[in-house]
């Protein structure tokens, strides 16, 4: 839904006028310190919800990361790496290894 241009212009005009008015009346540094100390003393509300009450993209990202970790652990345990694949290619097809050798660092 597109905002009404006239109402947006009216809000912008009011904000600009309030900003200019604030510049003409400076505040004491003590007041600024009191306001900032009050802001710093405010605490954020604690999370009361279920950890799965988040947008779907974050649930998918968590699932993909867990899957990647499981695959990584499996490949480390079973020695599934480039060296294993290179040895398998050499034993199965010695001539074919010469064509795929640049792929292995």
C-alpha positions in Angstrom: 0.0 0.0 0.0 1.5 3.3 -1.1 1.4 6.1 1.5 -0.5 9.3 0.8 2.1 11.8 -0.5 0.3 14.8 1.1 0.3 13.1 4.6 3.9 12.2 4.2 4.9 15.7 3.2 2.9 17.1 6.2 4.7 14.7 8.6 8.1 15.6 7.1 7.3 19.3 7.4 6.3 18.9 11.1 9.5 16.9 11.8 11.7 19.5 10.1 10.0 22.3 12.1 10.4 20.4 15.4 14.1 19.8 14.6 14.7 23.5 13.8 12.9 24.5 17.0 15.0 22.1 19.1 18.2 23.6 17.7 17.2 27.1 18.9 16.7 25.9 22.5 19.7 24.0 23.7 19.4 21.7 26.7 21.8 21.5 29.7 24.4 18.7 29.5 23.1 17.4 32.9 19.7 16.7 31.3 21.3 14.8 28.4 23.3 12.7 30.9 20.1 11.9 32.9 18.2 10.9 29.8 21.1 8.7 28.6 21.6 7.1 32.0 17.8 6.3 32.1 18.1 4.7 28.6 21.1 2.7 29.7 19.2 1.5 32.8 16.3 0.1 30.8 16.4 -3.6 30.3 15.2 -5.6 27.4 12.3 -7.9 27.9 13.3 -11.5 28.3 12.5 -14.0 25.6 9.3 -15.8 26.6 8.5 -17.6 23.4 9.4 -20.9 21.9 12.7 -21.0 20.1 10.9 -22.3 17.0 8.6 -19.2 16.9 10.9 -17.6 14.4 10.5 -16.9 10.7 10.7 -20.0 8.5 14.0 -18.9 6.8 15.8 -19.2 10.1 14.4 -22.6 10.8 15.5 -23.7 7.3 19.0 -22.2 7.9 19.3 -24.0 11.2 18.3 -27.3 9.6 20.8 -26.9 6.7 23.6 -26.1 9.1 22.8 -29.1 11.2 22.8 -31.3 8.1 26.1 -29.9 6.9 27.7 -30.7 10.3 26.3 -34.2 10.2 27.7 -34.7 6.7 31.1 -33.2 7.8 31.3 -35.5 10.8 30.4 -38.6 8.6 33.0 -37.7 6.0 35.7 -37.2 8.6 34.9 -40.5 10.3 34.7 -42.5 7.1 37.7 -40.7 5.4 35.6 -39.4 2.5 37.9 -36.7 1.2 39.7 -35.7 -2.0 42.6 -38.1 -1.2 40.2 -41.0 -1.0 38.5 -40.1 -4.2 41.8 -39.6 -6.0 43.0 -43.1 -4.9 39.7 -44.6 -5.9 40.0 -43.0 -9.4 43.6 -44.2 -9.7 42.7 -47.8 -8.9 39.6 -47.9 -11.0 40.7 -45.9 -14.1 44.4 -44.9 -14.2 44.1 -43.1 -17.5 41.0 -41.2 -16.4 42.9 -39.8 -13.4 45.1 -37.8 -15.8 42.0 -35.9 -17.0 40.6 -35.1 -13.5 44.0 -34.5 -11.8 43.8 -30.7 -12.1 40.6 -30.8 -10.0 42.4 -32.1 -6.9 44.6 -29.5 -5.1 
